[in-house]
Amino acid sequence: MDTSYSKKEKLKSKKLIEKMFIEGRSISAFPLRLVYLETPFNDGVTIKTGVSVSKRHFKSAVDRNRIKRLLREAYRLNKPVYFNNFSTQCAFMILYIGNEKPTLKQIEAKMNLLFEKFHDDFNKN
């Protein structure tokens, strides 16, 4: 798996996002939260991922967009390490639930912890 985050890998379906929040499972590594759901895709992608930042904590769109860029970059860099041999098709939504502006280093460290927890949780089931 390469270190790109292509258009095919982005989670955009509103129906799937709603279904994910209703039926999906959740893992937290503060200030990040991962909601995931096993679901089949028609385009051959194993993982589709979306990111979100609460408007309640960050009123300024500039701040929200900056954090979303950091989340996508941390995901992109760590994706090959954790999901190289992953064959199950899943939809991910990564939420930033903190209320302070993070740095890339902080987000990357928490993203690693979040993916470790995900692998432990996913392999239990």
Secondary structure, 3 states (H helix, E strand, C coil): CCCCCCHHHECCCHHHHHHHHHHCEEEEECCEEEEEEECCCCCCCCEEEEEEECCCCCCCHHHHHHHHHHHHHHHHHHHHHHHCCCCCCEEEEEEECCCCCCCHHHHHHHHHHHHHHHHHHHHHC
